[in-house]
Amino acid sequence: MSSYEDAYKRLGFISDPFTYPHGEKAPDEFLEATWVDFPNSEKVLNLDQSSILLAPPGSGKTAWRRYLEKKIASEDQQFLSVVYNQFEIPKNRRIRLNDHKYPLLRQIARAVINYLENTWSLDNKNASSDSCFHNKLWWYAFLIHFLPQYYQPKLEQLFPDHSGVLPQWGNLTNLQEIILQELVPRLISIGLDRLYILVDDLDGILETQNPDSLAALIDPLINNTHLLSDSKLVWKLFGPKQLQADVQKSHSY
């Protein structure tokens, strides 16, 4: 046995934990075989509150995010998790909360349409036919606005009887208003009790290699106490260690 193999087996691993340097590409069985807990990890795993995990690149943040996804999916309650790791960085100005609107809501729309395909819950028996119709109309308008064109056939199958005037999503510019006043109540109407937003890969894009740019990207999210305090909306953020000072100065800390 090589000295390296002997070393990682003495630490309790049954295989080389560095076989897959990127947690996104590692098979589930590999993650289970190389799992490592850490102090205060129960705060990350607590599904009742938002939290942030800060660690150096390559230390397992994405692996923890994937573990959390599995934990959320395994719960008996109706939870929906959304991975938010596709950012749009505006040039020549500071990032605002609404700059997260389209990339974040696109990810939420993808998760919702997958959920609807597997668990159709729009036909609430306790609702009148009129309210059911308007509920379906709202979801059709939301999904068709935020999803790419190639989702159109899938939407036509899910909403074969859509008609009427569609809500003007282009006029709704406030991300906080859309999520808290529009989206969260509608999620409840299709049987989802809570939405988890898992913010990951902050240190994996070229635009955020500069620490100031990275802080500017996350600042609108960690300083919005309204978005972070709703019991139906839980945020789990996975970021690099250099964000620690900015997190500790934030309103949400």
ZIKARA-V829950 format. One record per helix or strand of 3 or more residues. SS is the DSSP state (~ for helix, > for strand). FROM is the first residue (numbers start at 1). TO is the last residue. If there is no record, write none. Layout:
# ZIKARA-V829950
ss=[SS SS]
from=[FROM FROM]
to=[TO TO]
This chain:
# ZIKARA-V829950
ss=[~ ~ ~ > ~ > ~ ~ ~ ~ ~ > ~ ~ ~ > ~]
from=[3 28 41 51 61 79 97 129 149 169 175 194 206 211 225 233 241]
to=[10 33 45 54 74 84 118 146 158 171 189 199 208 222 229 239 249]
